Amino acid sequence: MEKNQESNKRSAGRLINELSRAAHIYFQSEFKKYSIGHAQIRTLLFIARNEGISQLELSKYLNLDKSSISSQLQILEKNGYISKHTSENDARLHQTTITDKTREILEPLKMVFSSWTATLLDGFNESEKTKMFDYLEKMQSNAINKLDQIKKQK
C-alpha cells in the first residue's frame, strides 16, 4: 500500500521539468563561449540539416511563433552563424543557410548534446535505454495529441 501511495505522488511533469532545467543550465554553460543560447542552438542545428529552409518552415517544425523564430534568426545572423537569402521561386520567402563559421563548430556543438545524453544514460543497459526511449516517445506522442486537441477546441 505504501509503495502505491508513493508512486501516486511521483510526477512525470515535475521530473521532466527538472531534467529540462538541468539541461538548460548545462547547455548554457557549454554554449556560452559561442555566444549562442540553447534555443538558438536547436534552431541552428535544424538549419544545418535543412539548408535553405524558410522561416515559416522553421516556425512549424520548432513549434514556435513567427516572432520567436525571427528573433532567433536575427541573433544568429548578427553573430555570423547564418545568412538569409530571398528565394528564387518566391520573393516573399527568405531561405536560411549556415555560414562557414557554423560549419567549423558543428561537431563540437553536436558533441555537447552527445555528452549530455551520455550523462543521462549513465548506468543504463541497452535494454533499459531502448525501453526508456520507447516510453519517452510515447509520452511525446501523448503530449502532441493533447496539444492537437487544445488547438481544435480554439
N, C-alpha and C positions, 0 to 999 in steps of 0.2 A: 504494500500500500504506500509506504513512504517513497519508494522509488518512482511509482506512478505519479504521485503528487509533485515530486521533484522534477520529473520530465515535463509536467504541465507548466511549470514556472519558467522553463527554458524558452528563450525567444530566438527564433531564427533571424528575425529582423534585427534584433539587438546585436547578435553575433556578426551578422553580415555588415552592419554599420561599423562595428569596432574593427573588423578586418579592413573595411574600406578606409577608415580613418588612419589606421596604421600604414596602409599602402600609400595614402596621400602624403603622410609625413616622410616616409622612405623615399618616394619619388621626388618630392620637393627638395629633399637633401641632395639626391643624386643628380637632378637636372639643373640645380642652381647654377653650376658652372657654365651652362649653355644659355642662361637667361631665358629659359622656357618653362612654363608651368605645366603641370601634369595634364590638364585638359588639352593644352596645345600639342603635347606630345602625341596623344591619341589621334588628334586631327592630322598632325604631320605624318605619322606612320601610315595612316589611311591614304593620304595623298600620295605617299611614296609607292604604295601598292596599286594606286589607281591614277596614274599620271593623266592630267588633262581633265580631271573631274570638275564639275561645275559646283558653284556654291550651293545651288538648290539640291543637287545630289548629295553633297556633304551633309546638308541640313537633315535630309531624310534618313540617311544611314546612321548618323550620330544621334538622331532624335533630339536635335537642338533647334531652337528657333533661328530665323534668319539673322537677327541682330547679334545673337551669341556667336554664330559662325563668322559673321562679318568682323566682329571684334577680334576673334582669334586669328583670323586671316590677316588682319591689319598688323597685329603684333608679330606674327611670323614673317610677314613681308618686310616690316620695319627692321627686324633683326637679320634679314638676309637669308631666311630659310626657304622661302617660296617666292615664286613670281606668278603674276596673274596676266593672262593674255585674253584678248577678245576672241571669241570663237569665230572661225572662218565661216561656219554654217549659220550662225545666229549671233548677230552683233549685240543682242541683249545678254548673252551668256559670257561669263568670264571663266576660262579654264585655268586651273591651278596646277602648277608643276613645282617640283622641288629644285633647289639650286645645288651647285657643286658643294657649297658649304654643308648642306644637309647630307649629301652623298658621303661626305667624309666622316660624318658622325653616326650614320645609320647603324652600323654594327655595335658601337658602344651603347647606343640607346636600346637596341634590342637585348643586349646583354644585361642591362639593368632589369628589364622585365623578366628575363630568364632567371636571373639571380633571385628575384623576389618569389617567383614560382617555386624555385628550389627550396627557398627558406620555408615557404608554406607547406611544402610536401615532405619536408624532412621527417623521417621516421615512418613514412607510409610505404607499404609494399605495393607491388604493381596491381594486385587485385583491389586493394583499398583505393589506390589512385583512380582506377577505372570506375569503381562504384561512386567515388566522390564526384568525378566529372559527370557521370550519369545523373546523379542527384542534383548537381548544380544546374545542368542543362534542363532538367525537368522543372526546377524552381524558376529558371529564366523563362521557360515556356509559360508557366503559370502566371508569372508577372506580366508578360506580354499580353496574354489572354485577358487579364484583368484590366489592363490599360486600354485594350481594344473595346472592352465593354463600357468603360468610362467615356471613351470618345464617342461611342454610338449613342450614349444617353444625352450628350450635349446637343 
